[in-house]
Amino acid sequence: MKKKVLKKGSKDGRPKTTVKQRVKKLGLDYDKIGRMLRFGLTDEDLAFVLCVSKMTINNWKKKDKDFYLLLKRQKEIADAKVVFSLYERATGYSHPDVHISNFQGMITKTGVTKHYPPDATSMIFWLKNRQPDKWRDKTEVEVKTSLLDKYNKMSPEERAAEWKLLDKESKK
């Protein structure tokens, strides 16, 4: 089958839709999209919401600076929340809470402060990522190749003679 070659400026193909047109058509606005992104939506998730491909999202980011900056800023806010939460888990934290109890049919609400101790796993994760030179899991293997090199350079007959000599020495 012969492939059709389109001329530049041809009306064939899918009509190009801008991000603003798509957002408006779906009854959304940039504020609503920003809120979705602050909840951790990825580009792929956003493409699903807007009923387009991820490639279209990438094209819109290249063509529309406002859209690109919106995605960038809102994702930075979401990431900062996660960083702060990880920091709190690593260092321990406290927060106010309400304790509800029932004693002899009387319900009481008491203000309390809940304390959460530092979490070792969060500490390790934080340190490995923030100071990898000091905290990464590294295993240093020292390989001495001098003996191996010596045997590799010998002929089979020389190796056999060497092994016999070592065998005699080990029996002494």
N, CA, C and O of each residue as an XYZ file, in Angstrom:
688
protein
N       0.842     -1.164      0.000
C       0.000      0.000      0.000
C       0.894      1.236      0.000
O       1.900      1.277      0.708
N       0.537      2.221     -0.776
C       1.323      3.431     -0.916
C       1.011      4.385      0.230
O      -0.153      4.621      0.555
N       2.053      4.927      0.833
C       1.898      5.848      1.948
C       1.618      7.242      1.410
O       2.276      7.703      0.478
N       0.632      7.912      2.009
C       0.273      9.251      1.578
C       1.226     10.259      2.217
O       1.421     10.242      3.432
N       1.804     11.114      1.426
C       2.697     12.148      1.911
C       1.905     13.443      2.009
O       1.318     13.904      1.031
N       1.898     14.025      3.217
C       1.147     15.261      3.425
C       2.015     16.466      3.124
O       3.203     16.505      3.446
N       1.387     17.447      2.495
C       2.091     18.686      2.226
C       2.039     19.559      3.475
O       1.115     19.462      4.282
N       3.044     20.406      3.616
C       3.079     21.308      4.761
C       1.860     22.224      4.705
O       1.537     22.795      3.663
N       1.187     22.352      5.856
C       0.000     23.204      5.910
C      -1.260     22.488      5.456
O      -2.318     23.105      5.338
N      -1.154     21.186      5.200
C      -2.297     20.407      4.745
C      -3.346     20.305      5.841
O      -3.010     20.322      7.025
N      -4.591     20.202      5.463
C      -5.706     20.097      6.418
C      -5.943     18.660      6.862
O      -6.831     18.417      7.679
N      -5.175     17.696      6.347
C      -5.358     16.304      6.718
C      -4.852     16.066      8.140
O      -4.001     16.807      8.633
N      -5.372     15.046      8.788
C      -4.907     14.687     10.124
C      -5.812     15.259     11.205
O      -6.793     15.949     10.926
N      -5.462     14.961     12.411
C      -6.234     15.402     13.563
C      -6.020     16.900     13.791
O      -4.897     17.388     13.669
N      -7.083     17.630     14.120
C      -6.899     19.059     14.380
C      -6.072     19.274     15.651
O      -6.217     18.538     16.627
N      -5.216     20.276     15.628
C      -4.364     20.568     16.772
C      -5.181     21.320     17.820
O      -5.841     22.315     17.520
N      -5.123     20.823     19.050
C      -5.830     21.452     20.160
C      -4.803     21.989     21.131
O      -3.835     21.303     21.460
N      -5.006     23.199     21.587
C      -4.088     23.751     22.579
C      -4.526     23.253     23.952
O      -5.642     22.768     24.133
N      -3.617     23.386     24.907
C      -3.931     22.950     26.263
C      -5.088     23.767     26.829
O      -5.947     23.226     27.526
N      -5.114     25.045     26.539
C      -6.196     25.903     27.058
C      -7.555     25.483     26.485
O      -8.561     25.490     27.194
N      -7.575     25.122     25.210
C      -8.824     24.653     24.599
C      -9.292     23.351     25.251
O     -10.477     23.192     25.544
N      -8.357     22.419     25.478
C      -8.703     21.119     26.063
C      -9.202     21.295     27.488
O     -10.200     20.693     27.883
N      -8.502     22.125     28.258
C      -8.869     22.350     29.656
C     -10.266     22.968     29.735
O     -11.094     22.551     30.546
N     -10.516     23.956     28.893
C     -11.825     24.628     28.882
C     -12.935     23.655     28.458
O     -14.022     23.654     29.035
N     -12.650     22.834     27.451
C     -13.634     21.872     26.950
C     -14.056     20.891     28.050
O     -15.208     20.461     28.093
N     -13.112     20.537     28.941
C     -13.394     19.586     30.024
C     -13.963     20.268     31.269
O     -14.220     19.609     32.277
N     -14.158     21.585     31.199
C     -14.716     22.303     32.344
C     -13.716     22.492     33.473
O     -14.102     22.614     34.636
N     -12.454     22.517     33.139
C     -11.405     22.701     34.131
C     -10.752     24.062     33.934
O     -11.067     24.776     32.982
N      -9.860     24.413     34.817
C      -9.014     25.585     34.645
C      -7.646     25.265     35.230
O      -7.451     24.198     35.811
N      -6.702     26.183     35.080
C      -5.338     25.930     35.547
C      -5.283     25.754     37.067
O      -4.440     25.011     37.570
N      -6.168     26.425     37.799
C      -6.183     26.254     39.266
C      -6.540     24.817     39.646
O      -5.906     24.230     40.523
N      -7.541     24.258     38.996
C      -7.947     22.879     39.293
C      -6.835     21.894     38.914
O      -6.579     20.927     39.632
N      -6.193     22.150     37.797
C      -5.087     21.280     37.387
C      -3.954     21.389     38.407
O      -3.334     20.388     38.765
N      -3.690     22.608     38.871
C      -2.656     22.815     39.887
C      -2.946     22.030     41.151
O      -2.040     21.427     41.727
N      -4.198     22.029     41.591
C      -4.567     21.266     42.790
C      -4.344     19.772     42.574
O      -3.869     19.076     43.472
N      -4.685     19.282     41.391
C      -4.463     17.857     41.088
C      -2.974     17.523     41.157
O      -2.586     16.491     41.704
N      -2.150     18.402     40.599
C      -0.708     18.162     40.585
C      -0.124     18.201     41.989
O       0.820     17.467     42.281
N      -0.666     19.043     42.863
C      -0.179     19.102     44.246
C      -0.501     17.822     45.002
O       0.119     17.534     46.026
N      -1.462     17.054     44.509
C      -1.771     15.753     45.113
C      -0.913     14.639     44.524
O      -1.118     13.466     44.837
N       0.049     14.998     43.674
C       1.010     14.009     43.204
C       0.759     13.443     41.821
O       1.382     12.447     41.454
N      -0.139     14.045     41.032
C      -0.362     13.543     39.682
C       0.922     13.640     38.858
O       1.641     14.637     38.924
N       1.192     12.613     38.098
C       2.327     12.622     37.172
C       1.843     13.125     35.817
O       0.644     13.324     35.622
N       2.757     13.332     34.888
C       2.360     13.741     33.533
C       1.437     12.695     32.906
O       0.483     13.028     32.202
N       1.739     11.437     33.175
C       0.913     10.354     32.626
C      -0.508     10.407     33.211
O      -1.487     10.207     32.491
N      -0.611     10.676     34.510
C      -1.925     10.806     35.148
C      -2.687     11.993     34.572
O      -3.882     11.902     34.291
N      -1.985     13.101     34.401
C      -2.614     14.305     33.852
C      -3.099     14.053     32.431
O      -4.175     14.515     32.053
N      -2.317     13.327     31.643
C      -2.731     12.989     30.284
C      -4.035     12.199     30.310
O      -4.914     12.418     29.477
N      -4.160     11.278     31.269
C      -5.390     10.495     31.405
C      -6.574     11.408     31.739
O      -7.651     11.273     31.159
N      -6.366     12.334     32.675
C      -7.435     13.256     33.082
C      -7.881     14.122     31.910
O      -9.073     14.371     31.729
N      -6.916     14.579     31.117
C      -7.234     15.466     29.995
C      -7.571     14.706     28.708
O      -7.833     15.313     27.670
N      -7.560     13.371     28.788
C      -7.911     12.516     27.643
C      -6.994     12.752     26.442
O      -7.449     12.848     25.302
N      -5.697     12.844     26.726
C      -4.699     12.990     25.668
C      -3.553     12.035     25.971
O      -3.545     11.366     27.004
N      -2.601     11.979     25.075
C      -1.432     11.121     25.307
C      -0.382     11.886     26.112
O      -0.426     13.111     26.221
N       0.551     11.139     26.666
C       1.653     11.767     27.399
C       2.495     12.606     26.440
O       3.037     13.641     26.827
N       2.602     12.166     25.205
C       3.347     12.922     24.201
C       2.707     14.297     23.982
O       3.412     15.291     23.803
N       1.382     14.350     23.997
C       0.687     15.629     23.843
C       1.000     16.551     25.017
O       1.214     17.750     24.834
N       1.024     15.982     26.230
C       1.392     16.779     27.414
C       2.790     17.354     27.216
O       3.012     18.536     27.479
N       3.733     16.536     26.759
C       5.104     17.003     26.526
C       5.157     18.085     25.459
O       5.911     19.049     25.592
N       4.363     17.937     24.401
C       4.309     18.961     23.351
C       3.734     20.263     23.896
O       4.235     21.345     23.589
N       2.683     20.158     24.702
C       2.085     21.360     25.299
C       3.085     22.067     26.216
O       3.132     23.296     26.248
N       3.887     21.297     26.962
C       4.888     21.916     27.839
C       5.909     22.701     27.016
O       6.385     23.748     27.454
N       6.247     22.201     25.830
C       7.207     22.904     24.975
C       6.605     24.167     24.363
O       7.291     25.177     24.208
N       5.327     24.105     24.018
C       4.691     25.216     23.309
C       4.097     26.277     24.234
O       4.034     27.447     23.857
N       3.665     25.900     25.424
C       2.973     26.826     26.327
C       3.772     26.986     27.621
O       3.747     26.115     28.492
N       4.478     28.106     27.733
C       5.354     28.334     28.883
C       4.560     28.376     30.186
O       5.037     27.885     31.209
N       3.360     28.952     30.169
C       2.531     29.016     31.384
C       2.168     27.620     31.872
O       2.197     27.342     33.071
N       1.827     26.750     30.935
C       1.477     25.375     31.288
C       2.694     24.652     31.872
O       2.584     23.948     32.876
N       3.848     24.832     31.235
C       5.085     24.219     31.720
C       5.401     24.685     33.138
O       5.703     23.869     34.010
N       5.331     25.996     33.369
C       5.634     26.543     34.690
C       4.623     26.080     35.737
O       4.989     25.833     36.886
N       3.356     25.962     35.348
C       2.331     25.456     36.264
C       2.694     24.046     36.728
O       2.687     23.761     37.925
N       3.011     23.164     35.772
C       3.374     21.798     36.124
C       4.612     21.770     37.002
O       4.655     21.047     37.997
N       5.608     22.548     36.641
C       6.863     22.563     37.390
C       6.631     23.038     38.825
O       7.071     22.382     39.768
N       5.947     24.169     38.999
C       5.729     24.733     40.337
C       4.906     23.799     41.219
O       5.249     23.569     42.379
N       3.829     23.268     40.670
C       2.939     22.436     41.478
C       3.604     21.117     41.869
O       3.380     20.611     42.968
N       4.413     20.564     40.980
C       5.141     19.340     41.314
C       6.194     19.622     42.385
O       6.447     18.778     43.245
N       6.806     20.801     42.338
C       7.775     21.178     43.368
C       7.102     21.287     44.730
O       7.685     20.902     45.744
N       5.880     21.809     44.760
C       5.132     21.911     46.020
C       4.839     20.516     46.567
O       5.020     20.264     47.758
N       4.388     19.614     45.702
C       4.094     18.238     46.128
C       5.362     17.561     46.647
O       5.330     16.882     47.674
N       6.474     17.744     45.941
C       7.739     17.145     46.374
C       8.188     17.719     47.719
O       8.699     16.987     48.567
N       8.000     19.024     47.915
C       8.406     19.652     49.174
C       7.603     19.088     50.351
O       8.143     18.919     51.444
N       6.333     18.802     50.135
C       5.509     18.189     51.196
C       6.069     16.825     51.580
O       6.140     16.486     52.761
N       6.459     16.055     50.589
C       7.008     14.727     50.857
C       8.350     14.840     51.585
O       8.621     14.077     52.512
N       9.176     15.777     51.170
C      10.469     15.979     51.830
C      10.247     16.345     53.290
O      10.914     15.810     54.175
N       9.316     17.250     53.544
C       9.043     17.658     54.924
C       8.524     16.480     55.748
O       8.929     16.299     56.897
N       7.637     15.688     55.170
C       7.099     14.522     55.882
C       8.203     13.507     56.184
O       8.245     12.941     57.276
N       9.089     13.278     55.226
C      10.205     12.361     55.452
C      11.113     12.899     56.554
O      11.580     12.140     57.404
N      11.360     14.201     56.541
C      12.190     14.819     57.569
C      11.562     14.634     58.948
O      12.254     14.296     59.909
N      10.252     14.856     59.045
C       9.569     14.670     60.329
C       9.661     13.221     60.797
O       9.878     12.968     61.982
N       9.501     12.281     59.892
C       9.604     10.861     60.268
C      11.015     10.534     60.738
O      11.194      9.766     61.684
N      12.014     11.110     60.084
C      13.403     10.812     60.430
C      13.801     11.420     61.776
O      14.609     10.841     62.502
N      13.240     12.581     62.110
C      13.653     13.277     63.330
C      12.678     13.111     64.480
O      12.992     13.481     65.612
N      11.500     12.561     64.213
C      10.471     12.454     65.237
C       9.645     13.729     65.260
O      10.133     14.802     64.905
N       8.401     13.609     65.675
C       7.536     14.786     65.713
C       6.383     14.560     66.683
O       6.134     13.441     67.132
N       5.697     15.635     66.988
C       4.530     15.602     67.871
C       3.416     16.400     67.212
O       3.668     17.311     66.425
N       2.177     16.043     67.547
C       1.050     16.832     67.042
C      -0.115     16.718     68.026
O      -0.248     15.716     68.728
N      -0.956     17.754     68.070
C      -2.114     17.703     68.973
C      -3.159     16.719     68.447
O      -3.302     16.520     67.241
N      -3.881     16.112     69.386
C      -4.924     15.153     69.032
C      -5.997     15.213     70.107
O      -5.829     15.886     71.124
N      -7.092     14.513     69.883
C      -8.176     14.450     70.857
C      -8.396     12.994     71.230
O      -8.563     12.134     70.365
N      -8.394     12.727     72.546
C      -8.674     11.382     73.049
C     -10.134     11.355     73.490
O     -10.552     12.161     74.321
N     -10.896     10.437     72.938
C     -12.310     10.305     73.283
C     -12.463      9.044     74.115
O     -12.016      7.966     73.721
N     -13.102      9.192     75.275
C     -13.302      8.029     76.144
C     -14.737      8.007     76.650
O     -15.432      9.023     76.646
N     -15.164      6.828     77.087
C     -16.511      6.631     77.612
C     -16.375      5.961     78.979
O     -15.927      4.820     79.090
N     -16.772      6.694     80.004
C     -16.712      6.141     81.353
C     -18.083      6.247     81.982
O     -18.589      7.347     82.206
N     -18.685      5.102     82.269
C     -20.013      5.009     82.869
C     -21.037      5.825     82.088
O     -21.862      6.537     82.661
N     -20.960      5.701     80.762
C     -21.943      6.362     79.904
C     -21.644      7.823     79.627
O     -22.372      8.466     78.871
N     -20.597      8.358     80.218
C     -20.250      9.755     79.986
C     -19.069      9.821     79.009
O     -17.993      9.284     79.271
N     -19.295     10.478     77.905
C     -18.260     10.607     76.881
C     -17.461     11.872     77.174
O     -18.014     12.956     77.365
N     -16.149     11.696     77.202
C     -15.279     12.850     77.436
C     -14.268     12.967     76.311
O     -13.797     11.975     75.755
N     -13.952     14.214     75.998
C     -12.923     14.508     74.991
C     -11.799     15.231     75.709
O     -12.010     16.235     76.390
N     -10.597     14.693     75.538
C      -9.445     15.261     76.208
C      -8.370     15.592     75.168
O      -8.010     14.754     74.342
N      -7.868     16.821     75.223
C      -6.782     17.211     74.329
C      -5.475     16.556     74.771
O      -5.115     16.610     75.947
N      -4.779     15.948     73.842
C      -3.501     15.297     74.140
C      -2.499     15.667     73.041
O      -2.868     16.163     71.977
N      -1.255     15.417     73.326
C      -0.203     15.583     72.314
C       0.373     14.205     72.032
O       0.892     13.536     72.925
N       0.273     13.794     70.773
C       0.841     12.504     70.379
C       2.281     12.714     69.946
O       2.599     13.646     69.208
N       3.132     11.836     70.416
C       4.553     11.904     70.087
C       4.932     10.694     69.234
O       4.531      9.565     69.520
N       5.705     10.947     68.190
C       6.202      9.881     67.335
C       7.726      9.935     67.361
O       8.312     10.956     67.000
N       8.368      8.862     67.778
C       9.835      8.874     67.862
C      10.454      8.857     66.460
O       9.785      8.521     65.483
N      11.721      9.218     66.373
C      12.407      9.142     65.077
C      12.364      7.721     64.518
O      12.422      6.746     65.266
N      12.262      7.620     63.205
C      12.170      6.342     62.517
C      13.508      6.036     61.836
O      13.969      6.793     60.982
N      14.115      4.928     62.221
C      15.452      4.581     61.719
C      15.478      4.408     60.206
O      16.436      4.828     59.557
N      14.457      3.804     59.640
C      14.426      3.594     58.187
C      14.415      4.933     57.457
O      15.105      5.103     56.451
N      13.639      5.875     57.960
C      13.597      7.203     57.343
C      14.938      7.911     57.476
O      15.383      8.602     56.560
N      15.574      7.731     58.625
C      16.902      8.335     58.824
C      17.891      7.804     57.799
O      18.620      8.570     57.169
N      17.912      6.498     57.640
C      18.849      5.859     56.712
C      18.589      6.343     55.289
O      19.521      6.693     54.565
N      17.328      6.360     54.897
C      16.968      6.814     53.550
C      17.419      8.253     53.336
O      18.014      8.577     52.308
N      17.136      9.109     54.305
C      17.506     10.521     54.221
C      19.022     10.663     54.071
O      19.503     11.358     53.176
N      19.764     10.002     54.951
C      21.217     10.150     54.941
C      21.859      9.570     53.680
O      22.806     10.147     53.146
N      21.355      8.445     53.207
C      21.921      7.853     51.992
C      21.727      8.762     50.788
O      22.558      8.783     49.880
N      20.629      9.514     50.781
C      20.369     10.398     49.653
C      20.996     11.773     49.816
O      21.387     12.394     48.828
N      21.097     12.255     51.042
C      21.659     13.587     51.276
C      23.181     13.575     51.389
O      23.840     14.541     51.003
N      23.737     12.498     51.912
C      25.184     12.383     52.089
C      25.662     11.020     51.593
O      26.135     10.204     52.384
N      25.545     10.772     50.305
C      25.856      9.431     49.796
C      27.300      9.003     50.019
O      27.569      7.813     50.188
N      28.240      9.959     50.023
C      29.642      9.575     50.224
C      29.880      9.008     51.612
O      30.751      8.156     51.794
N      29.114      9.472     52.595
C      29.303      9.011     53.967
C      28.424      7.811     54.323
O      28.806      6.999     55.166
N      27.256      7.689     53.696
C      26.260      6.730     54.172
C      25.849      5.643     53.198
O      25.043      4.785     53.556
N      26.372      5.647     51.984
C      25.918      4.619     51.033
C      26.399      3.236     51.473
O      27.394      3.097     52.184
N      25.667      2.230     51.033
C      26.097      0.854     51.286
C      27.197      0.545     50.288
O      26.941      0.359     49.098
N      28.402      0.495     50.778
C      29.489      0.210     49.849
C      30.270     -0.994     50.349
O      30.513     -1.168     51.543
N      30.638     -1.787     49.414
C      31.467     -2.939     49.733
C      32.730     -2.807     48.915
O      32.697     -2.792     47.684
N      33.829     -2.713     49.608
C      35.103     -2.602     48.922
C      35.741     -3.980     48.874
O      35.922     -4.639     49.898
N      36.070     -4.389     47.685
C      36.687     -5.692     47.480
C      38.103     -5.460     46.990
O      38.327     -4.835     45.953
N      39.044     -5.973     47.748
C      40.434     -5.847     47.350
C      40.843     -7.152     46.692
O      40.775     -8.220     47.300
N      41.261     -7.052     45.463
C      41.633     -8.236     44.710
C      43.139     -8.204     44.484
O      43.689     -7.255     43.926
N      43.772     -9.253     44.929
C      45.209     -9.379     44.691
C      45.398    -10.357     43.542
O      45.036    -11.531     43.624
N      45.961     -9.847     42.498
C      46.094    -10.680     41.295
C      47.504    -11.175     41.053
O      47.767    -11.837     40.049
N      48.404    -10.865     41.953
C      49.796    -11.243     41.682
C      49.967    -12.757     41.526
O      50.639    -13.201     40.595
N      49.369    -13.561     42.421
C      49.501    -15.008     42.334
C      48.788    -15.531     41.086
O      49.300    -16.402     40.383
N      47.606    -14.986     40.825
C      46.845    -15.392     39.652
C      47.620    -15.051     38.380
O      47.700    -15.856     37.452
N      48.183    -13.856     38.353
C      48.973    -13.462     37.180
C      50.167    -14.410     36.971
O      50.508    -14.777     35.847
N      50.776    -14.783     38.083
C      51.929    -15.683     38.013
C      51.526    -17.002     37.356
O      52.228    -17.488     36.469
N      50.392    -17.591     37.784
C      49.959    -18.872     37.220
C      49.494    -18.733     35.777
O      49.693    -19.645     34.974
N      48.876    -17.601     35.436
C      48.419    -17.399     34.058
C      49.580    -17.304     33.081
O      49.444    -17.663     31.912
N      50.719    -16.824     33.557
C      51.883    -16.682     32.684
C      52.656    -17.985     32.510
O      53.497    -18.088     31.617
N      52.381    -18.985     33.353
C      53.102    -20.267     33.292
C      52.484    -21.188     32.256
O      51.296    -21.106     31.946
N      53.320    -22.063     31.734
C      52.824    -23.120     30.850
C      52.183    -24.196     31.726
O      52.434    -24.219     32.931
N      51.371    -25.082     31.167
C      50.748    -26.143     31.960
C      51.778    -26.996     32.701
O      51.539    -27.418     33.832
N      52.924    -27.247     32.061
C      53.958    -28.059     32.699
C      54.561    -27.335     33.905
O      54.811    -27.953     34.940
N      54.793    -26.030     33.772
C      55.348    -25.236     34.870
C      54.365    -25.174     36.053
O      54.769    -25.239     37.214
N      53.065    -25.048     35.731
C      52.051    -25.031     36.793
C      52.028    -26.347     37.548
O      51.946    -26.358     38.776
N      52.102    -27.464     36.820
C      52.094    -28.789     37.453
C      53.300    -28.933     38.376
O      53.179    -29.463     39.481
N      54.447    -28.470     37.932
C      55.658    -28.549     38.753
C      55.511    -27.679     40.005
O      55.907    -28.086     41.097
N      54.949    -26.497     39.846
C      54.741    -25.583     40.979
C      53.783    -26.208     41.997
O      54.028    -26.139     43.202
N      52.694    -26.817     41.517
C      51.709    -27.424     42.420
C      52.317    -28.593     43.193
O      52.037    -28.788     44.376
N      53.155    -29.364     42.498
C      53.831    -30.482     43.194
C      54.734    -29.954     44.295
O      54.787    -30.523     45.385
N      55.446    -28.866     44.016
C      56.333    -28.264     45.009
C      55.529    -27.733     46.207
O      55.922    -27.917     47.359
N      54.402    -27.073     45.915
C      53.546    -26.562     46.999
C      52.956    -27.702     47.818
O      52.827    -27.607     49.039
N      52.600    -28.782     47.126
C      52.024    -29.954     47.813
C      53.051    -30.558     48.776
O      52.712    -30.905     49.907
N      54.293    -30.681     48.332
C      55.362    -31.231     49.193
C      55.576    -30.330     50.412
O      55.745    -30.820     51.529
N      55.568    -28.988     50.189
C      55.784    -28.038     51.290
C      54.646    -28.077     52.312
O      54.860    -27.909     53.512
N      53.459    -28.299     51.817
C      52.304    -28.323     52.742
C      52.279    -29.578     53.607
O      51.662    -29.581     54.672
N      52.943    -30.646     53.163
C      52.980    -31.917     53.937
C      54.105    -31.935     54.955
O      54.145    -32.851     55.777
N      55.006    -30.992     54.947
C      56.141    -30.973     55.883
C      55.688    -30.648     57.279
O      56.508    -30.589     58.196
